[in-house]
């Protein structure tokens, strides 16, 4: 009886020590967004209430709701994130995670967490970073430089159209950007789960933003964990802006790019070769 009592006391002591160690680890992690400092210990109950149902108590994307969600929730234990301002293969900045939480993800179950205060979101960022040891051993990448946007002209749009063909964007996104390219049905993410390419007919928002600068950033950083690579080594900045201008013409919006494109097509449509195998240029 005494040995049993002694064993229970030792086991209880271990449990307290392990819990304390976990709490200390969580409490030590911080996030820095502008003048805000997020604290993991404060973010933990917020995560349990708002995030664990999908992302799981351990951040492994195995929450009770995950089985019903497509695409699947982000697995924070891998520390691989789509939306970053940093080069491919690097950790995002705290502000990147904050912005993702604030913006939400179009065409997914991840909403905009605007009802949470800025401080709440900063605390959540800090807690999310406790799920992977990468945050202890690695630093976030340096955000890429985004040069001033080049002037919008029909020549820029046409060059962008040629790049869409040359870089084989159509194989996934489709000739008209409707996510129906020949490779679209075969795509998988870094966990070997099916994933769909972006459909430009969706509207104004992209996966990681809605402005021209956001679109430039997306294909110059890539969407890590997906088949969408970084084109930073393949495109010069001027070419990247040309591609931005063309991609904007694929959206069902009243943008300067769409207006210019439609006006030009009215008298020049016959000069274009179809985008796809063996086509694409004028």
C-alpha positions as CSV (number, residue, x, y, z in Angstrom):
1,X,0.0,0.0,0.0
2,X,2.8,2.4,0.9
3,X,4.7,1.6,-2.3
4,X,1.5,2.2,-4.3
5,X,1.0,5.5,-2.5
6,X,4.6,6.4,-3.1
7,X,4.3,5.5,-6.8
8,X,1.1,7.6,-7.2
9,X,2.9,10.6,-5.6
10,X,5.9,10.2,-8.0
11,X,3.5,9.9,-11.0
12,X,1.6,12.9,-9.9
13,X,4.9,14.8,-9.5
14,X,5.9,13.9,-13.1
15,X,2.5,15.0,-14.4
16,X,2.8,18.4,-12.7
17,X,6.4,18.7,-13.9
18,X,5.4,17.9,-17.5
19,X,2.4,20.2,-17.4
20,X,4.6,23.0,-16.0
21,X,7.2,22.4,-18.7
22,X,4.5,22.6,-21.4
23,X,3.1,25.7,-19.9
24,X,6.5,27.2,-19.7
25,X,7.3,26.4,-23.3
26,X,4.0,27.8,-24.4
27,X,4.4,30.9,-22.2
28,X,7.9,31.6,-23.6
29,X,6.8,31.9,-27.2
30,X,6.0,35.4,-28.4
31,X,4.8,37.0,-31.6
32,X,5.6,40.6,-32.7
33,X,3.3,42.4,-35.0
34,X,4.0,46.1,-35.2
35,X,3.7,47.5,-31.6
36,X,1.8,44.4,-30.4
37,X,3.4,41.5,-28.6
38,X,1.5,38.3,-28.6
39,X,1.9,35.7,-25.7
40,X,1.4,32.0,-26.3
41,X,0.1,31.4,-22.8
42,X,-2.7,33.9,-23.4
43,X,-3.3,32.5,-26.9
44,X,-3.7,28.9,-25.7
45,X,-7.4,29.2,-24.4
46,X,-8.3,31.3,-27.5
47,X,-6.9,28.5,-29.7
48,X,-8.9,25.9,-27.8
49,X,-12.1,27.9,-28.3
50,X,-11.7,29.1,-31.8
51,X,-9.2,26.9,-33.7
52,X,-8.8,23.4,-32.2
53,X,-12.1,22.2,-33.7
54,X,-10.5,22.1,-37.1
55,X,-6.7,22.4,-36.5
56,X,-6.7,19.9,-33.6
57,X,-5.6,20.3,-29.9
58,X,-2.0,19.5,-31.0
59,X,-2.1,21.7,-34.1
60,X,-1.9,18.5,-36.3
61,X,-5.0,19.3,-38.4
62,X,-6.9,16.4,-36.8
63,X,-9.6,18.4,-35.0
64,X,-13.1,16.9,-34.7
65,X,-14.4,18.9,-37.7
66,X,-11.4,18.2,-40.0
67,X,-13.0,15.1,-41.5
68,X,-15.8,17.2,-43.0
69,X,-13.5,19.9,-44.3
70,X,-12.1,20.2,-47.9
71,X,-9.5,21.4,-48.3
72,X,-8.1,20.1,-45.0
73,X,-7.0,22.5,-42.2
74,X,-3.4,23.7,-41.9
75,X,-1.1,21.3,-40.0
76,X,0.9,23.7,-37.8
77,X,3.3,21.0,-36.7
78,X,4.9,21.1,-40.1
79,X,5.4,24.9,-40.0
80,X,4.8,25.0,-43.8
81,X,2.6,28.0,-44.8
82,X,1.1,29.0,-48.1
83,X,0.8,32.7,-47.6
84,X,4.1,34.4,-46.8
85,X,6.0,37.5,-47.7
86,X,9.2,35.5,-47.4
87,X,11.0,33.3,-50.0
88,X,9.9,29.7,-50.6
89,X,11.1,27.2,-48.1
90,X,11.4,29.8,-45.3
91,X,9.3,30.5,-42.2
92,X,6.7,33.3,-42.6
93,X,6.9,36.4,-40.4
94,X,4.6,36.9,-37.5
95,X,2.8,39.5,-39.5
96,X,2.2,37.0,-42.3
97,X,0.4,34.7,-39.9
98,X,-1.5,37.6,-38.4
99,X,-2.6,38.7,-41.9
100,X,-3.7,35.2,-42.8
101,X,-5.8,34.9,-39.7
102,X,-7.3,38.4,-40.4
103,X,-7.9,37.8,-44.1
104,X,-9.1,34.2,-44.0
105,X,-8.8,31.9,-47.0
106,X,-11.2,32.2,-49.9
107,X,-12.8,29.0,-51.1
108,X,-12.0,27.2,-47.8
109,X,-13.6,26.9,-44.4
110,X,-11.1,29.3,-42.8
111,X,-13.0,32.5,-42.1
112,X,-11.8,36.1,-41.5
113,X,-11.2,36.4,-37.7
114,X,-12.1,40.0,-37.6
115,X,-14.3,39.6,-34.5
116,X,-11.2,38.8,-32.5
117,X,-9.2,41.8,-31.3
118,X,-5.8,42.6,-32.8
119,X,-4.3,41.5,-29.4
120,X,-6.2,38.2,-29.5
121,X,-4.8,37.5,-33.0
122,X,-1.3,38.3,-31.9
123,X,-1.6,36.0,-28.9
124,X,-2.9,33.2,-31.3
125,X,0.1,33.7,-33.6
126,X,2.4,33.2,-30.6
127,X,0.6,30.0,-29.6
128,X,0.5,28.6,-33.1
129,X,4.3,28.8,-33.2
130,X,4.6,26.4,-30.2
131,X,3.5,23.5,-32.4
132,X,6.7,23.2,-34.3
133,X,10.3,23.3,-33.1
134,X,11.3,25.1,-36.3
135,X,10.3,28.3,-34.6
136,X,13.0,27.7,-32.0
137,X,15.8,26.8,-34.4
138,X,15.1,28.9,-37.5
139,X,14.3,32.5,-38.2
140,X,11.6,33.8,-40.6
141,X,12.9,34.6,-44.1
142,X,13.5,38.2,-45.2
143,X,10.4,39.5,-47.0
144,X,10.9,39.8,-50.7
145,X,11.2,43.2,-52.3
146,X,8.3,44.2,-54.5
147,X,9.2,46.9,-57.0
148,X,6.8,49.6,-58.2
149,X,4.2,48.3,-60.6
150,X,5.0,48.8,-64.2
151,X,2.6,50.8,-66.4
152,X,-0.5,49.0,-67.6
153,X,-0.5,48.8,-71.4
154,X,-1.9,46.3,-73.9
155,X,1.7,45.3,-74.6
156,X,2.1,44.4,-71.0
157,X,-1.0,42.3,-71.0
158,X,0.0,40.5,-74.2
159,X,3.5,39.8,-72.8
160,X,1.8,38.4,-69.7
161,X,-0.4,36.2,-71.8
162,X,2.7,34.9,-73.5
163,X,4.3,34.1,-70.1
164,X,1.1,32.3,-69.0
165,X,1.6,30.0,-72.0
166,X,5.4,29.7,-71.7
167,X,5.4,29.0,-67.9
168,X,2.6,26.5,-68.5
169,X,0.3,28.1,-66.0
170,X,-2.6,26.8,-68.1
171,X,-1.8,23.2,-67.3
172,X,-3.2,23.7,-63.8
173,X,-5.3,26.9,-64.0
174,X,-6.7,26.2,-67.4
175,X,-6.6,28.2,-70.7
176,X,-9.1,30.7,-69.4
177,X,-8.1,30.5,-65.7
178,X,-11.0,28.3,-64.6
179,X,-8.9,25.7,-62.7
180,X,-9.6,23.1,-65.4
181,X,-6.2,22.5,-66.9
182,X,-5.1,19.0,-67.9
183,X,-3.1,18.6,-64.6
184,X,-5.8,20.1,-62.3
185,X,-7.4,16.8,-61.3
186,X,-4.0,15.2,-60.4
187,X,-2.7,17.8,-58.0
188,X,-1.9,16.9,-54.4
189,X,-0.4,18.9,-51.5
190,X,2.6,18.1,-49.2
191,X,0.5,15.6,-47.3
192,X,-0.6,13.9,-50.5
193,X,-4.1,15.2,-50.2
194,X,-6.0,16.4,-53.4
195,X,-5.8,20.1,-53.9
196,X,-7.4,22.4,-56.5
197,X,-5.7,25.2,-58.4
198,X,-7.1,28.7,-58.0
199,X,-10.1,29.5,-60.2
200,X,-9.7,33.1,-61.4
201,X,-13.5,33.3,-62.0
202,X,-13.9,33.1,-58.2
203,X,-13.8,36.9,-57.9
204,X,-11.6,39.6,-56.5
205,X,-9.8,37.7,-53.7
206,X,-6.9,35.3,-54.2
207,X,-5.7,32.8,-51.7
208,X,-3.3,35.3,-50.2
209,X,-4.8,38.7,-50.8
210,X,-6.6,40.7,-53.5
211,X,-4.3,43.5,-54.7
212,X,-1.9,43.5,-57.6
213,X,1.0,43.5,-55.1
214,X,-0.6,40.5,-53.4
215,X,-0.7,38.6,-56.7
216,X,2.9,39.5,-57.5
217,X,3.9,38.2,-54.1
218,X,2.0,34.9,-54.6
219,X,3.9,33.7,-57.6
220,X,7.3,35.2,-56.5
221,X,7.2,33.4,-53.1
222,X,5.1,30.4,-54.2
223,X,2.5,28.7,-52.0
224,X,4.6,26.3,-49.9
225,X,3.0,22.9,-49.3
226,X,1.2,23.1,-52.7
227,X,2.2,22.4,-56.3
228,X,2.3,26.2,-56.9
229,X,6.1,27.0,-57.0
230,X,8.0,30.2,-56.7
231,X,8.8,31.8,-60.0
232,X,11.4,34.1,-58.4
233,X,14.2,32.4,-60.3
234,X,12.3,32.3,-63.6
235,X,10.7,35.8,-63.9
236,X,12.3,39.3,-63.9
237,X,10.2,41.9,-61.9
238,X,9.0,43.5,-65.1
239,X,7.8,40.1,-66.4
240,X,6.1,39.4,-63.1
241,X,4.1,42.6,-63.5
242,X,3.2,41.7,-67.0
243,X,1.8,38.4,-65.7
244,X,-0.1,40.2,-63.0
245,X,-1.8,42.4,-65.6
246,X,-2.8,39.4,-67.8
247,X,-4.1,37.4,-64.8
248,X,-6.3,40.3,-63.9
249,X,-8.1,40.0,-67.2
250,X,-9.3,36.5,-66.2
251,X,-11.4,37.8,-63.3
252,X,-15.1,38.8,-63.7
253,X,-14.4,42.3,-62.4
254,X,-14.4,45.9,-63.7
255,X,-10.7,46.5,-63.5
256,X,-8.5,48.7,-65.6
257,X,-6.9,45.5,-67.0
258,X,-10.2,44.0,-68.0
259,X,-11.4,47.3,-69.6
260,X,-8.2,47.6,-71.7
261,X,-8.2,44.0,-72.7
262,X,-11.9,43.9,-73.8
263,X,-11.4,47.1,-75.9
264,X,-8.4,45.6,-77.6
265,X,-10.1,42.2,-78.2
266,X,-13.0,43.9,-80.0
267,X,-10.8,44.5,-83.0
268,X,-7.8,42.1,-82.5
269,X,-9.3,38.8,-81.2
270,X,-8.5,37.1,-84.5
271,X,-4.8,37.7,-84.0
272,X,-4.5,35.5,-80.9
273,X,-3.6,31.8,-80.9
274,X,-5.5,29.8,-78.3
275,X,-3.7,29.2,-75.0
276,X,-2.7,25.5,-74.6
277,X,-0.6,23.0,-76.4
278,X,1.3,24.7,-79.1
279,X,-0.5,28.0,-78.7
280,X,-0.5,31.2,-76.6
281,X,1.2,34.0,-78.5
282,X,-0.1,36.4,-81.0
